[in-house]
């Protein structure tokens, strides 16, 4: 049986890679994309989400536009990583379709309530939509199947600051809500993202497939590659955080996990830090399934196999 997922996203170049991988995977049924600010403004992330569902004939998948700003804090948009248009300043043609009338928060709530116990939420951007949905309709807490977040860091430094990973930093109060909600929550953080390195040779093998997905990735990737080279000195390849989250959705056995309560720092210099409480000293924190180890060759092999197949090959 296919796993029904909603991908909450801020496309974003690595978001595009992750979404296209999911769309090429027969294990999952992507029942919607909900958009949020993050890598660029929400108006642009929504256009990019529409482009992604239209690329290979998936226009039936709803796209719902979500929150344009965090609950309280000031975001740091990732346009320096992804370009003003989120797709490497490639200025692709406008999509033909439009987002659904319902906003992302309402779409998430309605879809979970209409499919109790069946929907997995996969947020790969700031967590504003997810937090709003949980607060506005608490019934979804018991009716969602699970929540798999690409957010945070436990035993490694942050990426947007020494303390914080970008998705948590960009709405720490929303992250606090998500991490403190008693649902089945899995954290895909920088601990398992950083080791997954896509070399230039690996990327060239992917580009050889010349299907619409790999052609789009090849088109939008140079801006992101330039950032990775300048900021992280990754001259021979890239990281792709959101694809690691989708790898967990598809094959969780590629990861090792540890049950750890997580405290989210919402203010100050360490805004967005996700602090593990392994000794269970903060008694009121729910336990989170935290991914701590990753089978890197397995993740890379999985992504390559899925993204290079023709969309008609069972996806």
N, C-alpha and C positions, 0 to 999 in steps of 0.2 A: 504494500500500500504506500502511495506517495505521501510524503510529509508536506502538509500545507504550511507555507510560510508567508509572512509579510515582511518584506525588507524595508526597514525605515532608514533612509539614506540621504546623503548630501553629495550627489555625483558632481564633480570628483572623478579623477582618473583611476585610482585604485578601486573606487566604488564601481566604476564601469566594468573593470576587469572581474570583480566579484559577482556582479549581477549577471553578466554574460555567462560566467561559469555556472551559476545556478540555473540559468535558462537552458543550458546545454546538458543538464543533469537529470536523468529520468527519476531519481529518487525523490525529487521535490516538485511540488506544484506551487509556483509563485502566484499567490492569489491576489497580490497587490504590491505596489511600491508606494510608500508614503514618504514625502520629502520634508526636509528641514534645512535651515541655514547651516553653514559650517564651512565647507570648502569654498563656497561663494554664497551669494544671497539666495534666498529660497526661490525667488522667481526664476533664477538661472538653473538651480538644481532641479526644479520641476521640468523645465524645458529639456534638460539632459535626460531625466528619467523617461520622458516621452520619446526622446530619440532612441533610447535603448530598447524600449518595448516595440518600437516600430522597425527596428533594424532587420529583424528576421521574422517578421510576421506575427508578432505578439501583441498587436494593438488591442486585443481583447482583455489584456491585463490592465486593471484600473490603476491610474496614477492619481493620488490625492495629495494636494498641496497642504503643507503643514506650517509649523511655527516659523516666524521670521526673525525671532530674537529669543534670547534666554529668559528665564523667569525673573532674574534680578541683576545678573552681572553683565559686563560688557564683553562681547565675543571678540576673538581675534580671527577674522576670516582667513581661510587658507588660500587666498588668491595668489600669494607669493609661491605657493607649491603647485597649484593647479591652473593658474591663469584666471583672469577676470571672468571668463566664460565657463570656468570649471573644467574645460576640455582642452587646456593647453593653448588658449587663444587661437584656436583653429577656426572659430566662427563658422561652424557647420550650418547647413540649411535648417531653417526652422522646421520643427515637427508638424505633421498634418493635424494631429489630434489635440485634444484639450484635456486638462485634468477633470475628474469627476466633480460634481457640485459639492459633495460632502467634503469638509476639511479632513485632514489626515487624522486628527484626534477622534472625530466622530466615526470615520471609516474604520479605524482600529477597534473602537468599542463595538460598533455594530457587527463587524465580521466575527469577532470573538464570541459575542453573545449568540449569533446565528449558528455558530459551529462550536458548541461547548466541548472543551477537551481536545480540540483538533488543531488549533492554530499555534504555531511557533512564531514568536516575534524575533526578528533578527535585526536589531538596531546597529548600524555601522556608521552613525554620525552622532552629533550631540543628542542627548536623551530627552529633550524637551517634550516631544510628542508623546513618548512613552509615559513620562511622569504625569503629564496632563491627563492622559487616558486613565491611569490608575487612580488619580485623585477625583476625577469627575464621575467615574463609574467603578466603584470598588468591586462590583460583581465580577469584573474581568480577572481579578486576582486569582480567584479559584477556578475560573473557566478557561484561562489560557493554558495551553499544554506546557510550554516552557518559554523562557526568554534567554536568548543567547546574545550577549553584548560584546561588540568590539570596543573595549574601553578600559583604560586604567593601566596600572603597572604595580607589581608587588615587590619584587626583589631587584629591580633595575631602575635606572633613572627615567624621568619623563622625556618627552620629545619636544613639547612646546615650551617647557620650562624645566629646570633641573628636577622639579618635584612632580610634574603633572603630564599626563598624556592628553592630547589635544581634545578628544571628544568629551572627556570629563571636565577639562579646563573651561571649555566653551559654554557649559552650563552645569556648574558644580552642584547647584541646588537641585536641579532635575536629577542628576546622578545620585545625590543623597537619597532622594525619594525612591529611585529605582533599586538601589542597593539595600534600602531599608524596608522594602515591600516583601511580605512573606509569600513569594511565589518561587517556582523552580527557576533559579537564575544561574547561568554559567557565564564566566568572565573570560574572554579572550583578550589578554592584555599584551603589553610589550614584551613580557617574559617569553612568550612563544612566538611573537611576531618578529622580533629582532633577528632570530637565527635564520629565518626563511629569506634567503637571498637569491634573487633571480639574476643570473649572470647574463652578460650580453650574448654569449654563445647560446644559452638556453632560450633567450628571447628570439634570437634569429631563427631557431628551429621552430618556434611557435609561429613566427611571421610567414614561414614557408607554406603554412596551410592555406593561406590566401582565401579564407572564408570571410564573410562579412564581419564577424566578431574580431578576428585577428587583424583584419585590415583597419578596422576602427581603432583598435588598440595601437597599432603601429602609427596611425595618424596623430593620435592625441598624446602619445607618450614622450616625445622629445622634451617638452617643457618640464615635465616631471623628472626626467632623467637629468636635465641640467640642474635642477634644484638638488637632487640627491648627490650629484657630483660636487656641487659647491658647498653644501651645508654639511654633508656626511662624508665627503671625500669618497663616495662610491663611484669611482670612475669606471669600474668594470661591471656595473649592474645596478639593480634597484631592490628595495624592499617593496612589498605590496600588502599592507596590513589587512585590508578588508578581505582579500582572497583567503587569508588564513582563517578568518571567521567562517567563511563559506565552507572551507575544508572541514572544519569541525562539524558543521551542520550535516555534511555529506558522510563523513567517516570519523566519528568521535574516537574510534579506537586508535587513531593516529596520535592521540594526545594522552598525557598523564595529568591527573587532576588531584587537587587537595581541597578539602572542605575547610574554608576559612571565613570567619566574619570579616567584613571590610567596612572601614570608616572612611567617608569622603570628607575631606577638608574643604569647606565652602568659602573661606575668607582668607585674606592676607597673602603673604608672599608665597605660601604653599597652596594657594587655591587650586583645587582639582587633584590634589594628592590622594591616592587610594592606599590607606594604611591597613596592613593585615594584622588581625588580632589572633595570632596562633595560640596564645595562652588563654583565650576566652575571658579576658579581664573586663571587657565591656559587655555585660551580661545581656543587654537588650538588643544586640545586633543579630539579624538573621544570618544563617550560614550561607555562603556563596560557594558554588563549585568553581574553583579557580584552576585554569589550565597552567601548569607549571613546567611541563616538558613537551616537546613536539618531535615527531618523526619527520625531519626536514625532507629527506628524499621522498618519503611517501606523499607529503603535501605537494611538492613540486611535480611529481609524477601524476598525481591526481589532476592538478590544474592543467597541465599540458595535455593530458588525455582528453579532458572535457572540452577545453577551449578550441582544440584543433579539429575536433570531429565536426562533420557537417551537421547543421541543425536538424536535418531530416533523419539523422542516424539515431532514432529512438528518443529524441528529446522533445 
